[in-house]
Amino acid sequence: MKKIIILGAGMVGKAVAIDLSNEYKVKSVDIDQESLNYLSNNYEIETEILDVTNKKLLSKAIKDFDLVISAVPGFLGLQTIKSVIKNKKDLVDISFLPEGVLDLNGMAKEYGVTVIMDCGVAPGMPNIVAGYHNENMKIENFEYMVGGLPKIRTFPFEYKAPFSPCDVIEEYTRPARYMENGKEVVKPAMSDTELIEFKEIGTLEAFNSDGLRSLIYTLNNIPNMKEKTLRYPGHIKMIQALKAAGFLDYEPMKFKGQEFIPFEITSEILFKAWKLNPEDQEFTIMRIVLQGEENGTKKEIVYDLYDEYDPIEKISSMARTTGFTATAAADMILNNVFNEKGMFPPELVGKNPECYKYILSYLKERNINYIKTERSL
């Protein structure tokens, strides 16, 4: 039986471990004993306390495994990826690190490993969809919008963080890059807000965020590309107010002789307010829209996803939709469906029709359904 080690036992890391433990020998490592106890007490999953920043201990931990999945917070992502590559281990990464990692392609090839990065719900599935259709369609416009939200709207934020809260706040502070008429444009995060209707949930508010990532460089033949985050209407005004007042500033301040960074204090407060409890009802919603010409016909192709918390396994929807995309990729690598060496963003995996179909089928088996519709323009 092949062996997988998962770095990180947070909400998504737990979902990844649970899913893969049905077919593989799985070990989960984390710095938090409580998260590990849940896995070892309820599933046939080996666990171990590990600080992934300790390169020597990390090397020892992953030595005997066939594949590594990194589900660490974004700020630990780059160092972790480099360490895993140098240990000659295949890797699926969902740390969604802020740095670009396509430059590591040469290193991955040199060490003879397969690395699939950003392989979650978003980034992840929109990339796979874009990569697949880009092979047969002259895409003029590509846009996706995505959000993970609580079903119960609680004042004042009407929001709970379905993954690492520090990565959530990145969405509100990192400038948003997108493509317009073939040129890269940078706008402030939270700009260009608009109201969008969804039949499952009603009206949501979309705003610019920096979710295109590798697509800007790998599919730069598509002249117009944009990604937006979804929240309940009114939420983003509160975040904009916090930002305008300086609560999200990184510059140190002094108060009564003590120096502090406003962003760190605000983050600590928001983490508590946004804590998603294990059995909180929540959902993931996403819409992917492609417009262009295929076989001489102008058309629009839309993928819609709506997924809810799993009350049986007690796994959040965001953990399911993110984690199971990663486990699909891991399953592909271990079954030799995808075995190219190097650093691969999901769009370069999705361009292979077999991989595209494999991942959608894998997700469908877990009741994660992307509903595809087409219409002529």
Secondary structure, 3 states (H helix, E strand, C coil): CCEEEEECCCHHHHHHHHHHCCCCEEEEEECCHHHHHHHHHHCCCEEEECCCCCHHHHHHHHCCCCEEEECCCHHHHHHHHHHHHHCCCEEEECCCCCCCCHHHHHHHHHCCCEEECCCEECCEHHHHHHHHHHCCCEEEEEEEEEEEEECCCCCCCCCCECCCHHHHHHHHHCCEEEEECCEEEEECCCCCCEEEEECCCEEEEEEECCCCCCHHHHCCCCCEEEEEEEECCCHHHHHHHHHHCCCCCCCCEEECCEEECHHHHHHHHHHHHCECCCCCCEEEEEEEEEEEEECCEEEEEEEEEEEECECCCCECHHHHHHHHHHHHHHHHHHCCCCCCCEEECHHHHHCCHHHHHHHHHHHHHCCCCEEEEEEEC
